[in-house]
Each structure stands twice: as structure tokens, then as C-alpha cells.
Amino acid sequence: MTADVYAGDLDLQGGARKTRPAGAATFSVVADADADLLVRVGAALNLLNVAPRVFQMEARPEGTAVVSAQVECAEGQAELIARKLQRLTSVRDVVMKYVANVS
């Protein structure tokens, strides 16, 4: 795993994170079923610099698609990504649910 020092990701030592993320966000994006939908949603999620735990797409008969993704991150980061997803072309709705880790 590579640290992103420009994003303040300094907690990597020996290839493993020392701290756990504050929680996890689940994004549900409803959009027109365009061929590049996965790429555009993936690019927005890439700003978090972590791989999603779950990432799936379901095409619907009426010409829309739902992309769902669950990513470990801080709540502020999740809100930022939700706003970026909402601005994507052909996106009709974005629902973000955040669950904080209980320690």
C-alpha cells in the first residue's frame, strides 16, 4: 500500500495502516445507464484513496442504473464525495448513509 503524503496519509508503516477509519459510508447512485457510469463513479470514489469494500452496478429496464459502493472513510470525506457524485452528468439521485465505528 502506498501513502499519499499530499493528502496527509502518513499513518502507513510497513504496508499496513496503524489507525482504523472513523467509519464507513454506503453510497447509492441512481443515474442514466450510460456506458461510462462506472468510470465516473469510480473516479469520484478514487479521491478517498482506498478501495471500496463493495462496488456493484445494477441496470434497470427503464434505462437507469444503480451503482452502490461501501467505503471506509471519515464522515466529512463521505459528505464531500456525495456532493461530487451528485454533480456528475446524468446522475438523478445520490443517497449516502454513514455508520461510525464503535470502539
N, C-alpha and C positions, 0 to 999 in steps of 0.2 A: 504494500500500500504506500502511496506517495503523499507526503504532506504538501498542502497548498499554503505556503508561507505568506502569500499575498492576502489570503483570506483569514489569516490568523490561526491556521491549523497547525499548532506547534506541539500537540499532545501525542505525536507518533514517535515511538522509540522502539526499535527492533521490529517494525512492521505491524504493531498492534496498538490500538487506541488505549490510553490509560483511563479515560473518562467515558462514561456512558452518555449518550444523547439525553436531553431532557425529556423526550417522549417520542411519539410517532404521529405522523399526520397521514390521513387517508384522503386522497383526492379522487373525486368523481367528476369527470369532464364529459359533458354532452355536447356534441358538435356534429356538423355535416360530415358524412363519411367520405372525406377526401383521401386521396392516396397518400398524402404527406402528413396526415394527422398524427401518426405515431412519432414521426421525426420531430414535429413541432412541440408536442407534449414532452417528449424525451429531452429536447434541448432546454426547455424551461426547468425540468427536474434536475438536469445536469448542473445547474447553478448551485445545488446543495453539495456537490462533490461527494456524494455517496450513492451506491447502487440501491435501487428500490428493493424492498423485501418481496413485494408483489407488484406485478405490472401486467395488465391484461386489457384486451380490447374486445368489444362485442359489437358487431354490426347489426343494425335493426332493419327490418323490411322497408320502413318508411324513409330510408335514406340517411338516417342518423347513425351515430356510433357512440358508445360509451367507453371511455378509457378510464380505468381505475388503477391507482397506484398507492402503495403504502411505503412511506419513507421515514426513517428515524431522523429527527431534527429538533431544533428548538421551536417554540411556538411562534416567535417573531419571524423566523425563517419561513415557516409554513404559511403565514399570512402573506408574506412577500410573494411567494411562489403562486399562491392562489390568485393574487392580483395580476401577476404576469400571465397566468393561464387564461384569465378572463379576457385579456386584451388580444389573444390570438384570433386570427381570422377564422371565421365560421364557427367559433365557439358560441354555443347557446346558453350554457349554464355551467357553473363550477360550484361544487359543494366540497368544503374542506371540514373534516372532523379531526380534532386534535385530542389525544389522550396522553396525559403526563405520566411519566414513570413514577411509581410509588416506591419509595425507599424505606 
